[in-house]
Amino acid sequence: MDPNTAWFGVAGGLAAVAFAVVLIFLVLNKPTGNDRMREIAAAIQEGAAAYLNRQYTSRSSSGSLSTGGRRPSTSSARCCPLPPATSG
């Protein structure tokens, strides 16, 4: 691979980040709307935060409970015990 080709990737990444920063400032400088719009936005943010909190809680608890201290089974049928884990 030509070393100059890698610089095109780096330049493209930097251009994408600069574009994102410009868009952030453009959006944040827009007016926030009237009182009713701000009320709706606050309700959406509150609901989204509650949803994500619930997802993180259920994912973390189900992840630790589902394995039960052993490796998870690759089979959907739970008819047979798992073979002992080999080290090495």
N, C-alpha and C positions, 0 to 999 in steps of 0.2 A: 504494500500500500504506500502510495506517495505521501510524504509528510504534509504536503500542502493540502491534500484532500481532507485531512483531519481538521485543518484550520477552517475549512468551509463549514464543517459541522459545528465547531465552536462559535463561529460568527453567526450561524443560523440560530443557535441556542441563545446567544446574547441578544440577537434581534428580537426573538420571541419574548424574552423576559422584558426588554425595553417596551415592546408593544403592549404587553400585559400591564406594565406600570402606567403607561399613558392611558389605557382604558380605565384602570382603577381610578385615576384622578379625574377623568372625564365623567365617570358615573357618580363619584362622590361629590362632585361640584354641582350636580343637578339639584333642583329644589326637591324637598322631601314630600311635597304635596300638602293637601289640606288636613284638617284634624281627623276626618273620617278615614283618610288613606293611612295616616300614621297609626290610628287605632287598629286597622286591619293588619298592617305590617307587624305591629307588636303582638297581635294574637297569633299570627303565622309563626313568628320567631319563638314564641312561648311553646306552641305546639310542636315545632320542630325540635326544640331543645328537650322537651319531655319524651318525644319519640326516640331520639338518639340516646338519651339516658336509659330508657327502657331496653333498647337494643344492646347497648354495651353491657348492661347488667345481666340480661338473659344470655348473651353470648359468653361472657366470662364464667358465669356459674354453670352453664350447660357444658362448656368445654372442659372444666375441671371435674364435673360429676360424671360425664359420659365415659371417661376412660377408667375411672375407679382405681387409679394407680397402676394400670397395666396398659399395654398398647392396644389400640382399638382394633376390632376385628375387620377384616376386609370382606367378610361374607355377611350378607343380610340375614341369613338363616342362623339363628343362635342355638343350634342343636348340639354342637360339640364344643368341649372346652378348648381354649386356645393352647397351642403348644408353648412350652416354656421358652422364654426369650433366650437366645444364645448370645454370649458376649464374645466378641472377637472378630 
